[in-house]
Amino acid sequence: MRVNKILKQTLFYLVVAGIILVILTPIYFLVVISLMSDQEAYDWPTQLVPSFFNNYKLEIVDGKFLISVYSSAKKKYSTLIKTNDFEELQKFVRNKTNSTIKKEIFDIQVKKLNELISKNSEEISNLRNKIASLESKLNTVTVNLVRYKTQLEKAKKANMNNLISIINEKIIEFENEKREYEKQIKELNERLDEIGSVKFSVSKHLFDNYVNFFRVTSDALPALFRSIQVAILTVLISLTIGGMAGYAFARYNFKGKNLLKLSVLFVRMFPGISIAMPMVIILINMGFYDKPIGLSLVYSVGQIGMTIWITASIFMGISKELEEAAMIFGTTRWGAFFKVTLPLALPGLAASAMYAFIGSWSETAQAIVLTQFNPTFPVVVYQTLVGAKGLINLTAAGGVSLALPAVIFTLIIRRYILQMWGGVKV
């Protein structure tokens, strides 16, 4: 019995851990990508942990400064820019790697580099000549290898077995030559790095993508405020109408009550985009098209039904006798509602507010149809994702920015949500 209990508990915890992992993994990668620079975001495989520093290599090639950044994914340095203009170098490196190389740091590294080059100038020149020669031979071998592999495919199709064996021998020979050239080039480059380059690290601006997202996407900040306005208006409309309707369903009996209560959910059975299309004409006639209040009214249509069902259940769980007792002690019906019933119903109202806020905050399809010059923040993030003006790391930053207000709102009302689930203290 004890063994079975342990096995069941273990299985239960494994299932819970798996569900949590499935939920948190995409969120984790979204946050990680939002902290990556352009250079890191397009390296493969993607890093599991964001870097806090960038490692650079500085060389002088053809009389110009050549700067490279270390790629953790490729396990080697990737060239960034070759120039003599420090301001151009600084700006390019900042845009690609989210790090700022200060002038004093650069001057120190240039001084170290000049000292190294002056000591090893002859060896550096010889190494570069050898590398250039080997790279030329490697290119020739690579071309020959491709040509023979093409011939091998043709020979196989023609069933020319004698020719196949000869070509295979040639391919093996060229592959061995290629590996040897690559090995020599690698060794020479390692030596060249030691005597002809300097390496240094610079801290990374982790939140550059968030700043760049709002700077590059000019309408992002106004759209963010519009989305907050729309979400708050939706919550107020849904709670006002839905709360009063829920109270009426809970406290009063009337003909067709159950049918009417069921009918308020009919609107949720239709896709939001199908409701948005006719609403365009209605909102234009009302003068609310492309305005936050218009979006709030449309979003509230779907949220009111859910609010009614939640609040009706909550009000039904609050005894009528509590209101009657309050009225016996001298308060009015309105006073009994606001002083007794409403405080007890706050968990349900908080849950309704959370659903209304999240539903209106993340809505994209209806917002695309119902806005033209004043888009909401989800629309801006969507346009950045599908358009050409955004990079994957900027889009990830926009996605995290989109999620934050909903998370903050949920944290604000969490005590009431937990009370609804049976919690006493938060």
C-alpha positions as CSV (number, residue, x, y, z in Angstrom):
1,M,0.0,0.0,0.0
2,R,2.8,2.4,0.9
3,V,4.7,1.6,-2.3
4,N,1.5,2.3,-4.4
5,K,1.0,5.6,-2.6
6,I,4.5,6.7,-3.2
7,L,4.3,5.7,-6.9
8,K,1.0,7.6,-7.3
9,Q,2.4,10.7,-5.6
10,T,5.6,10.5,-7.8
11,L,3.5,10.2,-11.0
12,F,1.3,13.1,-9.9
13,Y,4.3,15.4,-9.2
14,L,5.9,14.3,-12.6
15,V,2.7,15.3,-14.4
16,V,2.4,18.6,-12.6
17,A,6.1,19.3,-13.3
18,G,5.6,18.4,-17.0
19,I,2.6,20.8,-17.3
20,I,4.6,23.6,-15.6
21,L,7.6,23.0,-17.9
22,V,5.4,23.1,-21.0
23,I,3.9,26.4,-19.9
24,L,7.1,28.1,-18.7
25,T,9.5,26.9,-21.5
26,P,8.0,29.2,-24.3
27,I,7.9,32.1,-21.8
28,Y,11.5,31.6,-20.8
29,F,12.7,31.5,-24.4
30,L,10.7,34.6,-25.2
31,V,12.4,36.5,-22.4
32,V,15.8,35.2,-23.3
33,I,15.4,36.2,-27.0
34,S,14.2,39.6,-25.9
35,L,17.5,40.2,-24.1
36,M,19.7,39.1,-27.1
37,S,21.5,41.3,-29.5
38,D,21.0,41.1,-33.3
39,Q,24.2,39.1,-33.5
40,E,23.0,36.5,-30.9
41,A,19.4,36.3,-32.0
42,Y,20.3,34.9,-35.4
43,D,23.0,32.5,-34.2
44,W,22.1,28.8,-34.1
45,P,21.7,26.9,-31.9
46,T,20.0,29.6,-29.7
47,Q,21.5,30.2,-26.3
48,L,19.7,28.9,-23.3
49,V,21.0,31.7,-21.1
50,P,21.4,35.4,-22.0
51,S,24.9,36.7,-22.0
52,F,25.8,39.8,-19.9
53,F,29.1,40.6,-21.6
54,N,30.4,40.6,-25.2
55,N,33.9,39.4,-26.0
56,Y,35.6,41.3,-28.8
57,K,38.8,40.8,-30.9
58,L,40.5,43.8,-32.4
59,E,43.0,43.5,-35.4
60,I,44.5,45.8,-37.9
61,V,44.1,44.5,-41.5
62,D,45.0,46.5,-44.6
63,G,45.6,49.5,-42.4
64,K,42.0,49.4,-40.9
65,F,40.6,48.3,-37.6
66,L,38.8,45.0,-37.9
67,I,36.6,44.1,-34.9
68,S,34.9,40.7,-34.3
69,V,32.6,39.4,-31.6
70,Y,32.7,36.0,-30.1
71,S,29.7,33.8,-31.0
72,S,28.9,31.2,-28.3
73,A,26.8,29.2,-30.8
74,K,29.5,29.0,-33.4
75,K,32.4,28.8,-30.9
76,K,34.4,31.4,-32.9
77,Y,34.7,35.1,-33.5
78,S,32.4,36.6,-36.2
79,T,33.6,39.7,-38.1
80,L,31.5,42.8,-37.5
81,I,33.1,45.8,-39.3
82,K,36.4,47.0,-40.8
83,T,36.9,50.8,-40.6
84,N,39.2,53.6,-39.4
85,D,36.3,55.7,-38.3
86,F,35.8,55.1,-34.5
87,E,32.3,56.7,-34.4
88,E,31.2,54.4,-37.3
89,L,32.7,51.4,-35.5
90,Q,31.1,52.3,-32.2
91,K,27.6,52.8,-33.7
92,F,27.7,49.6,-35.7
93,V,28.9,47.5,-32.8
94,R,26.2,49.1,-30.5
95,N,23.5,48.2,-33.0
96,K,24.7,44.7,-33.6
97,T,25.7,43.6,-30.1
98,N,24.0,46.0,-27.7
99,S,27.3,47.0,-26.2
100,T,29.0,50.4,-26.2
101,I,32.8,50.5,-26.7
102,K,34.0,53.7,-25.0
103,K,36.7,55.7,-26.6
104,E,39.1,55.4,-23.7
105,I,38.7,51.6,-23.7
106,F,39.3,51.5,-27.5
107,D,42.4,53.6,-27.2
108,I,43.9,51.3,-24.6
109,Q,43.3,48.3,-26.8
110,V,44.7,50.0,-29.9
111,K,47.9,50.9,-27.9
112,K,48.2,47.2,-26.8
113,L,47.6,46.1,-30.4
114,N,50.3,48.4,-31.8
115,E,52.8,47.2,-29.3
116,L,52.1,43.6,-30.3
117,I,52.3,44.3,-34.0
118,S,55.6,46.2,-33.7
119,K,57.1,43.2,-31.9
120,N,55.8,40.6,-34.4
121,S,55.3,42.5,-37.6
122,E,57.4,40.1,-39.7
123,E,55.8,36.9,-38.3
124,I,52.3,38.4,-38.7
125,S,53.0,39.2,-42.4
126,N,54.3,35.7,-43.0
127,L,51.3,34.1,-41.3
128,R,48.8,36.1,-43.3
129,N,50.6,35.1,-46.5
130,K,50.5,31.5,-45.6
131,I,46.9,31.6,-44.6
132,A,46.0,33.4,-47.9
133,S,47.9,30.7,-49.8
134,L,46.2,27.8,-47.9
135,E,42.8,29.4,-48.3
136,S,43.3,29.6,-52.1
137,K,44.3,25.9,-52.1
138,L,41.3,25.0,-49.9
139,N,39.0,26.8,-52.3
140,T,40.4,24.8,-55.2
141,V,40.0,21.6,-53.4
142,T,36.4,22.4,-52.4
143,V,35.6,23.2,-56.1
144,N,37.1,19.9,-57.2
145,L,35.3,18.0,-54.4
146,V,32.0,19.4,-55.5
147,R,32.7,18.6,-59.2
148,Y,33.6,15.0,-58.4
149,K,30.6,14.5,-56.2
150,T,28.4,15.7,-59.1
151,Q,30.2,13.2,-61.4
152,L,29.6,10.5,-58.8
153,E,25.9,11.1,-58.8
154,K,25.8,10.9,-62.7
155,A,28.0,7.7,-62.6
156,K,25.6,6.0,-60.1
157,K,22.6,6.8,-62.3
158,A,24.4,5.3,-65.3
159,N,25.5,2.2,-63.2
160,M,29.2,2.8,-64.2
161,N,30.7,0.8,-61.4
162,N,34.3,1.1,-62.5
163,L,34.1,4.8,-62.8
164,I,32.3,5.0,-59.4
165,S,35.3,3.4,-57.6
166,I,37.7,5.8,-59.2
167,I,35.7,8.8,-58.4
168,N,35.2,7.6,-54.8
169,E,39.0,7.4,-54.4
170,K,39.4,10.9,-55.7
171,I,36.7,12.2,-53.3
172,I,38.4,10.6,-50.4
173,E,41.7,12.1,-51.5
174,F,40.2,15.6,-51.8
175,E,38.4,15.3,-48.5
176,N,41.7,14.4,-46.7
177,E,43.4,17.4,-48.4
178,K,40.5,19.6,-47.3
179,R,40.8,18.5,-43.7
180,E,44.5,19.0,-43.7
181,Y,44.2,22.5,-45.1
182,E,41.5,23.4,-42.6
183,K,43.7,22.1,-39.8
184,Q,46.7,24.1,-40.9
185,I,44.6,27.3,-41.4
186,K,43.1,26.8,-37.9
187,E,46.6,26.5,-36.3
188,L,47.9,29.5,-38.2
189,N,44.9,31.6,-37.2
190,E,45.4,30.6,-33.6
191,R,49.0,31.8,-33.7
192,L,48.0,35.0,-35.6
193,D,45.4,35.7,-32.8
194,E,48.1,35.4,-30.2
195,I,50.6,37.8,-31.8
196,G,48.3,40.0,-34.0
197,S,45.1,40.8,-32.0
198,V,43.9,41.9,-28.7
199,K,40.8,40.6,-26.9
200,F,38.6,42.5,-24.4
201,S,35.1,42.3,-22.9
202,V,32.4,44.9,-22.6
203,S,29.2,44.7,-20.6
204,K,25.9,44.4,-22.6
205,H,22.9,46.7,-22.3
206,L,20.3,44.0,-21.5
207,F,17.2,46.1,-22.1
208,D,18.4,47.7,-25.3
209,N,15.8,45.8,-27.3
210,Y,12.9,47.2,-25.3
211,V,14.2,50.7,-25.8
212,N,14.8,50.1,-29.5
213,F,11.3,48.6,-29.9
214,F,9.6,51.7,-28.6
215,R,12.0,53.9,-30.5
216,V,11.9,52.1,-33.9
217,T,8.2,51.5,-33.7
218,S,7.1,55.1,-33.5
219,D,3.4,54.3,-32.6
220,A,4.2,51.7,-29.9
221,L,4.0,54.0,-26.9
222,P,0.7,55.7,-27.9
223,A,-0.6,52.3,-28.7
224,L,0.3,51.0,-25.3
225,F,-1.6,53.8,-23.6
226,R,-4.6,53.2,-25.9
227,S,-4.6,49.5,-25.0
228,I,-4.6,50.3,-21.3
229,Q,-7.5,52.7,-21.9
230,V,-9.4,50.1,-23.9
231,A,-8.8,47.4,-21.2
232,I,-9.9,49.6,-18.3
233,L,-13.1,50.7,-20.2
234,T,-13.9,47.1,-21.0
235,V,-13.5,46.1,-17.4
236,L,-15.7,48.9,-16.2
237,I,-18.4,48.3,-18.8
238,S,-18.4,44.5,-18.2
239,L,-18.4,44.8,-14.4
240,T,-21.2,47.4,-14.4
241,I,-23.6,45.7,-16.8
242,G,-22.6,42.1,-16.1
243,G,-22.5,42.6,-12.3
244,M,-25.9,44.2,-12.2
245,A,-27.3,41.5,-14.5
246,G,-25.6,38.8,-12.4
247,Y,-27.2,40.2,-9.2
248,A,-30.6,40.2,-10.9
249,F,-30.3,36.6,-12.0
250,A,-29.2,35.6,-8.5
251,R,-31.8,37.4,-6.5
252,Y,-35.0,37.6,-8.6
253,N,-37.2,35.0,-10.3
254,F,-38.9,35.9,-13.5
255,K,-40.3,34.3,-16.6
256,G,-37.7,33.0,-19.1
257,K,-34.9,33.5,-16.6
258,N,-33.0,30.3,-17.5
259,L,-33.4,30.9,-21.2
260,L,-32.2,34.5,-20.9
261,K,-29.2,33.4,-18.8
262,L,-28.2,30.9,-21.4
263,S,-28.7,33.3,-24.3
264,V,-26.1,35.8,-22.9
265,L,-23.5,33.2,-23.9
266,F,-24.6,33.0,-27.5
267,V,-22.4,35.8,-28.6
268,R,-19.3,33.9,-27.3
269,M,-20.1,31.1,-29.7
270,F,-19.3,33.3,-32.7
271,P,-15.7,34.2,-33.8
272,G,-14.7,37.7,-32.7
273,I,-13.7,38.6,-36.3
274,S,-17.2,37.8,-37.6
275,I,-18.7,40.2,-35.0
276,A,-16.1,42.9,-35.8
277,M,-17.1,43.1,-39.5
278,P,-20.7,44.4,-39.0
279,M,-19.6,46.4,-36.0
280,V,-17.4,48.6,-38.3
281,I,-20.6,50.1,-39.8
282,I,-22.3,50.5,-36.5
283,L,-19.3,52.2,-34.9
284,I,-18.9,54.5,-37.9
285,N,-22.5,55.6,-37.6
286,M,-22.0,56.2,-33.8
287,G,-18.7,58.1,-34.4
288,F,-16.7,55.5,-32.3
289,Y,-14.8,53.9,-35.1
290,D,-11.0,53.8,-34.6
291,K,-11.5,55.0,-31.0
292,P,-10.8,53.3,-27.7
293,I,-14.5,53.5,-26.6
294,G,-15.6,51.8,-29.8
295,L,-13.2,48.9,-29.2
296,S,-14.3,48.7,-25.5
297,L,-17.9,48.4,-26.5
298,V,-17.1,45.5,-29.0
299,Y,-14.9,43.7,-26.5
300,S,-17.5,44.1,-23.7
301,V,-20.1,42.3,-25.8
302,G,-18.3,39.0,-25.3
303,Q,-17.1,39.8,-21.8
304,I,-20.5,40.7,-20.3
305,G,-21.8,37.2,-20.7
306,M,-18.9,35.6,-18.9
307,T,-19.2,38.3,-16.1
308,I,-22.9,37.6,-15.7
309,W,-22.3,33.9,-15.2
310,I,-19.4,34.4,-12.7
311,T,-21.1,37.1,-10.7
312,A,-24.5,35.3,-10.7
313,S,-22.8,32.2,-9.1
314,I,-21.1,34.4,-6.6
315,F,-24.2,36.3,-5.6
316,M,-26.2,33.0,-5.3
317,G,-23.6,31.8,-2.8
318,I,-24.2,34.9,-0.6
319,S,-27.2,34.4,1.7
320,K,-30.2,36.7,1.2
321,E,-30.6,36.7,5.0
322,L,-27.4,38.8,5.3
323,E,-28.9,41.7,3.3
324,E,-32.2,41.3,5.2
325,A,-30.4,41.4,8.6
326,A,-28.6,44.6,7.5
327,M,-31.9,46.2,6.5
328,I,-33.4,45.2,9.9
329,F,-30.6,47.2,11.6
330,G,-31.5,50.3,9.7
331,T,-29.7,50.3,6.4
332,T,-31.4,50.7,3.0
333,R,-31.4,48.0,0.3
334,W,-28.6,49.9,-1.5
335,G,-26.7,50.2,1.7
336,A,-27.1,46.5,2.4
337,F,-25.7,45.7,-1.1
338,F,-22.7,48.0,-0.9
339,K,-21.8,47.3,2.8
340,V,-22.6,43.5,2.9
341,T,-23.1,41.8,-0.4
342,L,-20.5,43.7,-2.5
343,P,-17.5,43.1,-0.2
344,L,-18.4,39.4,-0.1
345,A,-18.6,39.3,-3.9
346,L,-15.2,40.9,-4.5
347,P,-13.5,37.6,-5.4
348,G,-16.0,37.0,-8.2
349,L,-15.8,40.5,-9.4
350,A,-12.0,40.3,-9.4
351,A,-12.1,37.1,-11.4
352,S,-14.5,38.8,-13.9
353,A,-12.2,41.8,-14.1
354,M,-9.2,39.6,-14.7
355,Y,-10.9,37.8,-17.6
356,A,-12.2,41.0,-19.1
357,F,-8.8,42.7,-18.9
358,I,-6.8,39.8,-20.3
359,G,-9.4,39.2,-23.0
360,S,-9.4,42.8,-24.2
361,W,-5.7,43.3,-23.7
362,S,-4.5,40.5,-25.9
363,E,-7.2,40.8,-28.6
364,T,-5.6,41.3,-32.1
365,A,-8.0,40.2,-34.8
366,Q,-10.9,42.5,-33.9
367,A,-8.5,45.4,-33.2
368,I,-7.0,45.1,-36.8
369,V,-10.5,45.4,-38.3
370,L,-11.8,48.1,-35.9
371,T,-8.7,50.4,-36.0
372,Q,-7.0,52.2,-38.8
373,F,-4.8,55.1,-37.6
374,N,-5.0,54.4,-33.9
375,P,-3.9,50.7,-33.4
376,T,-3.7,49.0,-30.1
377,F,-0.5,47.6,-28.7
378,P,-1.1,44.0,-29.7
379,V,-1.7,45.2,-33.3
380,V,1.7,47.0,-33.3
381,V,3.4,43.9,-32.0
382,Y,1.7,41.8,-34.7
383,Q,2.7,44.3,-37.4
384,T,6.3,44.2,-36.2
385,L,6.3,40.4,-36.3
386,V,4.9,40.1,-39.8
387,G,6.4,43.3,-41.3
388,A,10.0,44.0,-42.4
389,K,10.7,46.7,-39.8
390,G,11.3,44.4,-36.8
391,L,13.9,41.8,-35.9
392,I,13.1,38.6,-33.9
393,N,14.7,40.0,-30.7
394,L,12.7,43.3,-31.0
395,T,9.5,41.4,-31.6
396,A,10.3,39.3,-28.5
397,A,10.8,42.5,-26.5
398,G,7.4,43.7,-27.8
399,G,5.8,40.4,-26.8
400,V,7.2,40.6,-23.2
401,S,6.1,44.3,-23.0
402,L,2.6,43.1,-24.1
403,A,2.5,40.5,-21.4
404,L,3.7,42.7,-18.5
405,P,0.5,44.9,-18.0
406,A,-1.6,41.8,-17.8
407,V,0.8,40.2,-15.3
408,I,0.8,43.4,-13.2
409,F,-3.0,43.7,-13.2
410,T,-3.3,40.0,-12.2
411,L,-0.8,40.5,-9.3
412,I,-2.8,43.6,-8.1
413,I,-6.0,41.6,-7.8
414,R,-4.4,38.3,-6.8
415,R,-5.6,38.4,-3.2
416,Y,-9.3,38.4,-4.3
417,I,-8.6,35.7,-6.8
418,L,-7.0,33.5,-4.1
419,Q,-9.9,34.1,-1.8
420,M,-12.3,32.8,-4.5
421,W,-10.2,29.6,-4.6
422,G,-10.4,29.2,-0.9
423,G,-7.3,31.1,0.3
424,V,-7.5,33.1,3.5
425,K,-4.1,35.0,3.5
426,V,-1.9,36.2,0.7
